Amino acid sequence: MIEEYKKEKSTNLTINVQADEINEIREVTLEKNSTRIFKDGKIFSANYLGKVENDDLKKNALENTYGSLEFDYSLNESVVNESSFGKKLRDLDVVDLTKDLLSHFQKSLPDFIYSGKVDYNEVDTNLVVSSGIDIKQTESSVEGFLIMKRKGSPNIMDSALGFSIGDVNIDLSSYDNFIDLHKKFDNVVDVKSGRSPVIFVSEKDFLQKFSQSLSPDSYHQGSAYYSDKLGEKLFNEKVNLVDVRVDESDGLFNIYDSEGEKLSPELPLIENGVFKNIFYDKNMAKKYKATSTGNGKREFNSSVFPRAYHLDFVAGDKTYKELVASFEKVIVIIMAGGGDTTSNGDYSSPVQVGFVVENGNVVGRTPEITISGNIDQMMGEDFIAISSDKFYPTRSHSFMCHMNIIK
C-alpha cells in the first residue's frame, strides 16, 4: 500500500474595480487536503476543504470503494525538492499596483470607463508520497483584467485587457500598442470582404482542433483531427508551439506535475512545423505504451488527467509593430470569440473588437465582421509570422496569417 497526501494552503487578495474606482478589497484563506491510497491495484481517494488529519483522510478514502479507480503503473521514487517562486507582496503593494494600472489607462484612454479585478495569490503546496516523494513549493503571482466601456456606449463592454506576472512590476509601456489602437476606437472603418493579413494579439481560439488532438484518448482512438499525425510535418517550418511550464516573469511555476514528474520549462508540441508531442500522465502513458510528458494534473478534489499548462507560440523574429507595418493593410484582432471549427478544420468567428492598421498606422476600428480560414492553411501556406514580443504583460505571442474577411 502506498499513501499520497497533498496539502495546499492559499491566500487570495482580490481588489475589485467598478466604474473607475476600487470598490472592494477581499482576502480569502483556504486549506485544501486530499489523499490517494494505492492498494490492491486500485486508487482510493478522499478530499477535504479545511484542516484535517491524514488518518481521517485515509479512513475516508478506503471507505470510498464506489469511487475507486484501476491502477497498474509505477509511481516515482526518491523525489525530494523545495522551491519558492514569485515575490511576496503586502496588501498595500497590490492596492498600489491596481491604482497605477487604473491611473495609466484613465490618463491614456480617458473616454472609457474601467471595471475589473486584480488577484494576488500566495500558494504553499506539499505533496508527500510514501514511495519517496516530498515536494514543497511556495509561489506568489498577480493576475487581473480590466473591462472597458466607452462612455455613452449602450454595450456592457467594448474591449478588455489582462495580465499575469510573477511580481508587482508591470511594465506599463507594454500596453502602448493596445492604447494606440484604442485611441482610434470611435473611428469605424469601412472594411470590404476579401483576403487580408490578420494578427491575433492574444486570443487564439483557432487552436481548439489542435488542442483536442493533444488528448491521448482522442488521439489514439482516432477521434482527434490530427490523429495518427505525430512526427509528420503539418505546418509552416516557422510554426513552433509549446506547452509552457515555467516562465517566472509571467507567473508560471510548474516544475513538477501532480505525480512528482520533473518538468522541462517547455514541452514542444509543434517544432518547425512538425507535430512532436501529445500529453500523457502516468496512467495514459502505460495505457498507450508511451512515456509521461509530465502533464498529469489534478485539483484537490479530482483525479489525475493529462492537461496543458499554458500554450504559446515560440517568439519569432519581428515585433508586433514591424509585422503590422510590413503590409498595406492588417486586421488586428483584440477579441474574437464564439467561433467554431468544423470537422474539416474550417475555422470561422465573429470579431468583437478589431482594428485596421495601414502601413503601420492605426486607422480605426472594424465594423462587425467575421474572419474565416482553415487551420491547416492558417499555420501552413497562409502563415505569415509569430511576433518576437508580447502584446500584453502575459505569456502570449501574436500570431499572423492571411484570412478571409466577411462583412
N, C-alpha and C positions, 0 to 999 in steps of 0.2 A: 504494500500500500504506500502510495506517495501522496503527500499532502501539500497543497499550494494555498497560500494566503496572500491576498492583495489588499493593501490599505491605501486609501487616497484621502488626504486632508486638503481642502481647498478653501481659499478666501477670495471672494469676488467683490470688488468695489465697482458699482455701476453708477455712472453720472449721466442722468437723463437731461436732454436738451429739448425744450419746447418753445417754438416761436422766438428764437434768438436768445433765450435765457436758460440758464441752468435752473431746473425746477425741482430736481430731486437727487439726493445722494444716498445710495443704499448699499449696505455691506452685509454679505451673507457668508457664513462659515459652515461648511459641511464636512462630514466624515463618512466615507463610503467603504464598507468592508465586504469582501467576498472570499469564497473558498471554492476550490475544486479538489475533490478526492478521487484519485485514480486507483481503482480496486477491481480486481477480477475482470479486467477487460472493459470496464465501464468508468465513466466520469460522473460523479455525483456532485452537484453544485448547490450553493446557497449564497444569499447575499443579504446585506442589512444596511439600511441608511441610518447611521449613527454609531455610537460606540458599542462594541460587543466583544465578548471573549471568544478566542479561537475555538475553544472546546464546544461552545454553544453553536458556532457556525458549523463545525464538523458534525455535530449531532444532527442538526437540521438537514445538512447535505445528505448524510447517509439514510435519513428517513425519507428523502425526496426521491424514492425509487422510480416514480412515474416519469420524472423529468431527466432520467439518466441517459447518457449518450454512449455509443460504442467507442472503444479506444483500443488502437492496435499499433501505435507508433512510439518511438523512443523520445524521452524528454532530455533536455540539455542538462549537463552536469558541470560543476565547478565554474560557475559564472558568478563572479563577485565584482560589484562595481558601485561606486558612489560618485555622483556628479551634481553639479549645480550650474544652471543657465539663467541668463537674463539678469536684470538689475532690480533689486527690491526697492520699492518706492514708498514714500509716505503718502497719506491721503492728500495732503496739500500739493504734492508733486503732480498727482493725477488731475486735480482740480485746475492747476496752472496749465497743464498740457491742454485740457479741454478749452480753457479760456483763450489760450494762444491760437489754437486751431480755429475756434469760432471767430475771434477777432480778425484773423488773417483773411477769412472769406467774407466777413462783413465789410471789410475795407476794400477788398479786391473786387467783389461782386455784390454791391450794396442793394441791387434790385431784387434780391432773393431773400426769402425767409428760411431759416435753418432750424431743423429738428433732428433728433437722433440720439445716439448714446455712445459713451466711451466705457469700455470694460477693462479693468486691471485685474489680472488673475495671478495668484500665488498658489502653486500646487506642489505638495510633497507626496511622493509615491514610493511605496515599499512593496516589492514583490519577493516573497520568500517561498522556495520550494524545497522540500526535503531531499530532492535529488541532488541538491548542491547549488541552488540559485539564491542569491541575495543581492538584489538590485535596489539601490536607493537613489532617487532623483528629486531634486528641487528645481523648480522653474518658475520664472516670472515673465509675464508678457502683457502687452497692451494692444487692444484692437478696438475698432469702432467704425461708425459710419455717420454721415450726415445726409439727410434727405432735404432736397432743395425745392422750394415752391416759389415760382415767380410771383412777385407782389401783384395782386389783382387777377391772378390766374384762377379759373374755376377748377383746376385739377388738384387732386390730393398731393401729387408730387410731380415735378417737372424734370428732375435729374437727381443724381446721387453720387456720392464718393465714399471711399473707405480706406482703411489702412490696417496693417498688422505689423508690429515691431517688437523687438526684444528688450527695448528700454524706453526711456522717456524722450529720447532725442529724435523727434520727427523733423526731417529736412523739409521745411515748408516750401522751399523752392522747387521741390519735386512735383508740386501741383501747378507749376507755371503753365504747362501745356493745356491742362484742364481749364484753367482760368482763362487763357487766351481764347479757347473755343467758346466758352460761355459768355464772353463779352459781346459775342455776336448772336446771342440766343434769340433776340427779338427779330432778327432779320431772317425770315423764312425764304429759302432759295428755291426757285423752280428747278426740279430735278426731273430729267426725262428718263423714260425707260430705256434700258440698254445695258451694255457691259461697262464695268468701271472697276478700277482698283479700290479695294475695301480694306480697312485696317481695323481689327478688333483690338482695342486697347487693353482689355482685361477679360471680359466675359467671352467664353468660347464654348457655347452650347453645341456647336457643330461637332465636338469631340464625343458626343454621347454614344454614338455607334462604336467608336474605337474603345471607349471606356468599358462598354458592355463586354467587349471581346477579351478584356483582362480578367474576367471571372473564370476560374478554372473549370467549373461545371459547364458553363455556357460554351466555353471554347472547346473542351474535349467532347462534349455531347453533340457538337455540330450546329448549335442554335445561334452562335455568335456570327456577326457579319464577317469577321476575319478568322473564322475557324479554319484550321489547317494551313495557316499562312505564316506561322512562325519561321523565321530565318529567311523569308523572302523580301526582296526589295520592292516595296509597295509605293513609296513616295519619292519626292524630290530628294536628292542627296544632301541638301542643306536643311532638311527637316530632322530635328533632334528633339525628342520628347522624353522627359524624365519624371520619375516619382521622387520628389524632394523629401528627404527625411530630416536633414539637418541644414539649417540656414539661420544662424543665431540672430542676424540683423532683422530677420522677418518673423522671429518668434517661433521657429520650427526647431524642436529639440529632441527628436526621436532617435536615440542611439541604440535602443533595444526594443524589440516588439513585445507583445504580451506573453510570449512563450520563452522569453530570455534569449532570443536570437539576436546576435550582434549585427547592426545595420551599417551599410556603407552610406555616406552622405546622400548619394543619389543612386537610383536604380534606372538604367537605360531601358526605355520602352520602345522608342524608335531611335535608331542610331544610323545616321547618314542615309535615311530613308528605309532602312531595314527594320522589320518587326522583330525585336530582340527578346522580349520577356512578357510573360503574364504573371499574375500574382499567385503565390502559394503560401499557405500556412503549413504546419507540420502534417495535419490530417490530410489536406488535399495533395500535398507532396507525396505522401505514402500511397494515396488512392491512385494517383496518376504516374507513379514511378518517376517523380521529379525531385527537385531539391527546394527546400523552403527559401523564399525570397525575403523572408523577414516581414511579411505583410500580415502576420497573424495579429489581429486587433480585437479587443473586446472591451466593452463597458463593464462596470462592476456588476451589472445585472443581466449580462448576456453571455453567450458562448463565443468562442474564438471563431473569427471568419476572416478570410483574406480580403483586405480593402486597401485603397490608396491612402497615402498620407497627404500629398499635395502635388498635383500635376502641373507642370510648367514646361514651356519650350526652352531649350538652351539658347542663350543670348547669341544674336547674330553679329554682323559687322557694322551696321549703321544704326544711328539713333533714330528715334521716332521722328524728329524734325527732319533729318536727312531723308528718311523714307518718303514722307508726305511731300517734300519739296522736289522729289525726283520725278513726279508725274504732273501733268497739266491739271488734272482734277482727281481728287481722292475723297471717298466717303469714309468718315471717321465714326466708328460705332462705339458709343458710350454704353447704351443699353439696348439689347435685342433679346427679348425673352418671349416664351410662348410658342416657339417654333417646334418643328419636328423633323425627323429624318426617316425616310421610307426604307423599306427592306432592300431597295436598290442603292441606298446611300445618298439619295437626293435630299438635300437639306434646304429648308425654307423657314424664314422667320420674319415677323413684323419688326420694325425698328422703332423702339420707343423714344430713344434720344440719339440723334446722329447729326453730324456736321459736314459741311462741304469745305474742302481746302483746295485752293487753286494755286499751283506753283509755289506752295509753301505758305500761302496767305489764307487766313480764315475768312471765308466769305459769309457764312451764315449757317443756320440750322436747316436740316432737311424737313420737308413735309412728311406726311405719313407715307412710308414706302415699305416694300418688302424686299428682302435680299434672298437670293437662292443660288445654289450650286450643288455640286456633287462632292462628297467628302474625299473620294479618291482623286478627283481633279483639283480640288482646293489645296490639297497637300502634294499634288503631282504637277501636271502641266500648267495649272493656273496659279501655282505658288509663286510668291514674289520674294518675301524675306521675313525674318524674325528681327525685332528691334534689339539693339545692344543694351538699351536702358529700360527701366521700368516706368510705366506711365503714372502709377501710384506708389506710395511707400508700402508696398507689399510684394511678395514674390510672384510676379506675373509679367512676362514679356509680351509685347504686342505682336500680333500675327497678321500678315498682309498677303492678300491674294486677289485675283480677278474674280468677280461675281456678276450675276445678273441682278439688275435693279428694276423693280416693278413698281410703278407708281399707281 
